[in-house]
Amino acid sequence: MKEIALHVLDIAQNSISARAVHLDVTLEEGAEALTLTIADDGVGMSPELLAQVSDPFTTTRTTRKMGLGLPLLRLAAEQTGGSLSIESAPGVGTTVTAVFLTNHIDCPPLGDIAGTVVLLIQGAPELELVYNHRRGDKLSHLDTRELRALLGPQVSLSEPEVILWLRDYLQEQEALLSDT
């Protein structure tokens, strides 16, 4: 995967498959590092699976015998001099944290993170998604619970008009993070 946003999509899909109801996606951009944290309240992993989850030949999928999402994320982070950590417990959920050293030549670009968040909402409109992207003292924030409270129960977050508004809103928020 050539962009961090694609890793977010892949790991978030794992959370959805693990029956997560709530998902937190956090990006913290500092002077030298970008930290990505994805936390869910899904089924979690046993200590045995957690110990093997970074092995590409370990997967819970039945459609193929390889799971490349976490190993590729680990590789991308470590190629920059960064790291990957995974915390998980059965019945509690999973937290994946990847640190990318941004001054390294192999650091992947962030990519279309606004599009990724919108795609997650469109694909799983019932998911409670909290997205925070901090760069210095600026913050881009979205919480689907707040959106549902504003829109009311009769409007689905997957409605085309809502999706278009979300895309525009997040693109504007991301652009504001880049303003100096």
N, C-alpha and C positions, 0 to 999 in steps of 0.2 A: 504494500500500500504506500502510495507516494505522498499522502497528506494525513495529517493528524486527524482531521475531520472524518476520514474514512475509518480510522481506528475507533473513533468514538461510536460511529454507526455500528461497527461490528461488535464491540463490547456491549453496547446498549441492547443489541439484538439478543445477545446471550442472556442479559438480564430479563428481557421480556420472555424468552424461552424458559427461564427459571421461575416463571410466574410472579415476577416482581409487580407490585402494585405502585410502589414509589421508587423513583429514580432521580438521583442527584448527579448532575454533570457540572463539574467545576473546572475552570481554566484559570490559573494564576500566572500572569506573566510578570517576571521580575527582570532586573537588568541583565542577568546572565542565564536564567533558566525559565522554562515553561513547565508548569506542573499541571498535569491532567489527572483529575480524580473522578471516578465513576463509582457511585455507591448505590446499592439496591437492597430491597428487603425480600429478595427471592428466596428460594429454598436453601441456598447456601451449599457448601461443599464439605464433605467429610475430610478429616485430616489426611487420610490416604490419598484422596483425589487432589486435594490442595497441594500435596507434595509432588504430584506428577503433572499438574495442569499446564506447566510451561513446556512440557515435552510435546512436540508436534504429533506424536503417535498416540497421544492420549486424548480421547474425546468421549463425550456422552452421546454423541449423535449416532443414530442408527443408519443414516443414509450414506455415510462414508466413514472410513477408519482413521481419518486425520482431522485434527482441530488446529488450525493455523493462526487463529486470531490472537491469542495471548502470546504465543511464541514470536509472531511477527511484531507485535507491539514491544515485547522485550528487546528484540533485536534492534528495532528502530531507536529505542531509548538508549540502549547500551552503545550503539554506534556513535552517539554524540557524547559519550562519557557519562551519560545519565544512568537511570536505574528503573526497575519495575518492582513493585511490591504488591502482594495480593493477600488480603485478609478475608477469611470466610469462616462461617460456622453454620452447621445445619440448623434450619429454622430461623436464622437471624438474617442472613444475606451475605453479600460479597462487596468488598471495596477493592478496586484496582487503582493504583496510583503509579503514574509514569512520569518521570522527570527527564526532560530534554534540555541539554545545554545548548542554548540558542546561538552561541558564537561558533559552534562547531560546523564545519563545512557539510557534514552529513545530516544536519538537523532538517527534517522535512518541514515544508511550509504548513501553516495551519489549515489552509484550504477553505472550502465553503462551509464554515461552521454554522452559519445562519441557516443555510439550506439543509444541513444535517439535522438540526434541531426541529425544523419544520417537518422534515420527512418522518422523524420519530413521532411527532404529534399526529401527523396525518395517518401513519400506519398503526398507531396504537392510541386512539383518542381517549380511551378510558384510563390510560396511564397517568399517574400524578408525576409530572416532570418538573423539576426545578433546575434551571440553567443559570449559572453565574459565570461571568467572564470578567476578571479583574485585570486591569493593566494600570499599574501605579495607583493613583487615587480615583480612577474612573472604573465604573462598574456597569456591565450590561446584565440585566436580570430579567428572568421570565419564570413565572410559576403558574402552571396550568390550573391550580386550585383557585388562584385569584381570577384568572380568566373565566372559569366556570361561574364564579360568584357574580361577576359583572354581566355575563351573557344570559345567565339563568339556565334552568334545566332543559328548556325547549330547544336550545341551540347546541349542536354538536361541534366540537373543535375540529372535526374533519370536514365541515361545510366548506365548499370552495371559497366563499367570500371571507371566511375566517382564516383559512390557510393563506390566501393572498395578503390579508392584512398582517398576519404573523410574519410572513416572509419579509414584507416591507419594513415592519417594525424592527425585526432583528437585524436586517441589513443596515438600517439607520443607526441602531445601537452599536453595532460593530464598527461602523464608520466613525462614530463619535469617540470610540476607544483609540482610534488612530490619530485623531486631531491632536495637535500639540499646543 
